[in-house]
Amino acid sequence: MASIEAKVRQYVLDKLLFGRTEVVVDGDTSFLESGIIDSTGVLELVAFLEEEFRVKVEDEDLIPANLDSVNAVTRFVERKSAVPAK
């Protein structure tokens, strides 16, 4: 089974970069600063996270610290996955 990081990285490559291989995305590359994601892309990323990892992304979760890089998204999903459902 692929890791959270691997799934997030593949999503970024396939859905946000549309397979463009000239764009290098390391774990801490800012999606916003590098122009990889826009507001619509954030909504698509949230939908992917909720469906793929079965986590609920709340309005207060929609901050760059949670969603602005592969590493940030991975940590966010790991935290959300560890929290019991309300």
N, C-alpha and C positions, 0 to 999 in steps of 0.2 A: 504494500500500500504506500502511495506517495505521501511524503510529509506535507504538513501545512505549507511550509516555505516553498516546496516544489510546486504545489498546486497554485499558490498565489503567483509565483514567478511565471508559470505557464500561462495563467490567465492574463497577466500583464503583456506578455509577448503576443498572445493570440488576439486578445480583445482590445487592448489599449494601443499597442504598437502595430497591430495588424500584420505581424510577421516581419516588420522592418528590422533587419539584423544589424544595420549600421548604428543603431542606438544601443549603447551599452548601459545596462541597468544592473548596478551592483546592489547589495543589500540595503545600503543607506542612501541611494540616489533618490532625491526628492521628486515625487511625481509632479508636484505643482511647479517647482522651480525649473525643471527640465522640460516642461510643456507636455508631459506624457498624459496628463489627465486634466479635464475641465469639470465644471459642475455636473454635466450630464454623465461624464465618466465616473464621478464619485457615486452617483445614484446606481449606475450599472455595477460598480464594484460592490456596493452594499447589497444589492440583490444577489450577486454571486456568493458573497460570504454567508448570507442568510440561507440560501439554498444548499450550497456545497457543505457548509460546516454546521448547519442547524443552530446558528447563534442569532440572537435578536440584537440588532443594532439600533440603539435608542437615539433620539435627537441629540442628547448630550454627548454621545459617542462620536458625533460627526466633527472631529477636530483633527488637524494635521498630525498631532502626536499619535493618533491611532491609525491613520489611513494614508500617510504621505510617503511611505516607502515599503519595500518588500519586508524588511525587518520589522517595521512598525506594525504592519498588518498581521504578520505572523505572531508577534507578541500579543496583539489585541485579541486575535482569535484564540490563542492559548489561554488568556485570562478569562475570556467569555465562556470558553468550553469548560473551565474549571468551576464556574459559578453555577450552583443549583438553580434550576428554573423556578421562577416565582409563581 
